[in-house]
Amino acid sequence: MLSLSDSEEILAVLIALAIIIGFIFSTYKDIISTISEEKEKLAEKKEVEEKVKTLIDYLDAKTRLVNLVNKQKKKIRKEENK
């Protein structure tokens, strides 16, 4: 077995702690990055949903307008045929 002096043991412990702290920091940064990406995706999804709702409202209004025009055309044709 390898025999280490006190200073070598302290150095080995410090290096091990530095590695562990580095790993924790790296994991923390990855978690923060992932959370940020998910928030961005959620915001983008909400934006797309709002655009879709606006488009649906627009199409509904257009459909009502077309139906109203068709109804008026039928009414005019009926009056002309009398």
Phi, psi and omega in degrees: 000151183278133180255122181250145176283170181301317181293324178293321178295317179297317179298318179296319179294317179297318178296317178298318178296320178297319178296315180295316179297319177299317178297316180297316180297316179298316179296318178300314179298319179297318180295315179299318179297316180296317179298317179298316179297319180294320177297320179296317178297319180296318178296319179295320179297317179296321179296317179295319179298320178296319178297319179295317178299317178297317179296318178297316178300317179298314181294322177297316179296319179295319178297316178299319180295316179297317179297320178295317178297316179297320179297317179293322178297317179297320180296318179295317179298320179298316181293325179290327182282348182284000000 
